[in-house]
């Protein structure tokens, strides 16, 4: 399964970026092989608005079936849900630890946004 993880750095030892739309990087990981690709999210990191929607669309275009992040707002949630991408929340930890927690079934899938949007 391909999952996208918001990350502060470019490798599996990096900390999860708790921001979804404005995450520094997106790591797309194959959970069967642990092979991963790094995608710079700088364009959305500096976006005036719409960062969550754009990041959600990018993740869908990358073929991810799920996302692990710290927080997800309502617009990002709608975008990911429309693309049938499952959303899992994780606290401060490394990307590698989040992958292991995901594989072990320790991360809970969310059914709604857990933070308010910035442009309400």
Secondary structure per residue as TSV (DSSP state, phi and psi in degrees):
chain	resnum	aa	ss	phi	psi
A	1	X	-	360.0	138.7
A	2	X	E	-94.5	124.4
A	3	X	E	-123.6	144.7
A	4	X	E	-102.4	137.0
A	5	X	E	-127.9	129.3
A	6	X	E	-74.6	132.6
A	7	X	E	-138.0	149.2
A	8	X	S	-84.9	-14.5
A	9	X	S	-138.1	-170.7
A	10	X	S	-107.5	14.5
A	11	X	S	-143.0	174.7
A	12	X	T	-68.3	-18.6
A	13	X	T	-85.6	-2.9
A	14	X	S	-71.3	156.7
A	15	X	B	-77.4	146.5
A	16	X	B	-62.1	140.5
A	17	X	-	-88.8	118.0
A	18	X	S	-71.1	-13.2
A	19	X	-	-88.0	138.5
A	20	X	S	-85.5	-70.1
A	21	X	T	-62.7	-32.2
A	22	X	T	-106.9	24.6
A	23	X	-	-63.4	147.0
A	24	X	S	-68.3	-42.0
A	25	X	E	-138.5	157.3
A	26	X	E	-117.6	123.4
A	27	X	E	-104.1	122.3
A	28	X	E	-102.3	115.9
A	29	X	E	-114.8	134.9
A	30	X	E	-86.3	113.4
A	31	X	T	-69.5	-15.8
A	32	X	T	-82.5	-34.6
A	33	X	T	-113.5	-13.1
A	34	X	-	65.2	9.7
A	35	X	-	-67.6	144.3
A	36	X	E	-145.0	158.4
A	37	X	E	-120.2	144.8
A	38	X	E	-105.7	131.7
A	39	X	E	-126.1	121.6
A	40	X	E	-70.4	132.5
A	41	X	-	-112.1	24.3
A	42	X	H	-59.0	-36.8
A	43	X	H	-57.4	-43.4
A	44	X	H	-81.0	-26.8
A	45	X	H	-57.3	-36.7
A	46	X	T	-104.2	10.0
A	47	X	-	-66.4	143.6
A	48	X	S	-68.7	-43.7
A	49	X	S	-155.7	166.8
A	50	X	-	80.4	13.3
A	51	X	H	-63.1	-39.8
A	52	X	H	-65.3	-42.0
A	53	X	H	-64.4	-47.9
A	54	X	H	-62.5	-43.3
A	55	X	H	-64.7	-39.8
A	56	X	H	-61.2	-43.2
A	57	X	H	-64.6	-39.9
A	58	X	H	-62.1	-42.7
A	59	X	H	-63.1	-41.8
A	60	X	H	-61.8	-42.7
A	61	X	H	-65.5	-25.6
A	62	X	T	-81.7	-5.8
A	63	X	T	83.8	17.1
A	64	X	-	-72.4	144.1
A	65	X	S	-98.8	-14.9
A	66	X	E	-152.3	161.8
A	67	X	E	-134.3	142.8
A	68	X	E	-118.7	126.6
A	69	X	E	-152.4	177.3
A	70	X	S	-88.8	-39.0
A	71	X	-	-146.3	149.3
A	72	X	-	-141.6	127.8
A	73	X	-	-85.2	175.2
A	74	X	H	-63.9	-40.1
A	75	X	H	-70.6	-40.9
A	76	X	H	-64.4	-40.8
A	77	X	H	-59.6	-45.9
A	78	X	H	-61.9	-42.7
A	79	X	H	-63.4	-47.0
A	80	X	H	-65.6	-42.2
A	81	X	H	-63.5	-40.5
A	82	X	H	-62.0	-28.1
A	83	X	T	-92.7	7.6
A	84	X	T	59.5	35.2
A	85	X	-	-98.1	124.5
A	86	X	E	-76.3	147.0
A	87	X	E	-120.3	127.4
A	88	X	E	-123.3	139.1
A	89	X	E	-104.0	142.8
A	90	X	-	-139.0	149.3
A	91	X	-	-87.2	-166.3
A	92	X	S	-63.4	117.9
A	93	X	-	-171.9	173.5
A	94	X	B	-78.8	162.4
A	95	X	H	-59.9	-43.8
A	96	X	H	-59.4	-43.0
A	97	X	H	-64.9	-38.5
A	98	X	H	-65.3	-38.7
A	99	X	H	-62.7	-44.9
A	100	X	H	-64.2	-39.9
A	101	X	H	-64.2	-39.5
A	102	X	H	-62.2	-49.0
A	103	X	H	-61.1	-34.5
A	104	X	T	-82.9	-0.4
A	105	X	T	74.7	22.6
A	106	X	-	-91.0	-9.8
A	107	X	S	-97.1	136.5
A	108	X	-	-92.2	131.0
A	109	X	B	-72.6	136.0
A	110	X	-	-99.1	151.5
A	111	X	S	-114.1	7.6
A	112	X	S	-163.0	167.0
A	113	X	-	-62.5	149.4
A	114	X	S	-109.1	-2.0
A	115	X	S	-137.6	158.5
A	116	X	-	-78.3	154.7
A	117	X	-	-70.2	155.9
A	118	X	T	-82.3	-17.7
A	119	X	T	-118.7	48.7
A	120	X	-	-83.5	360.0
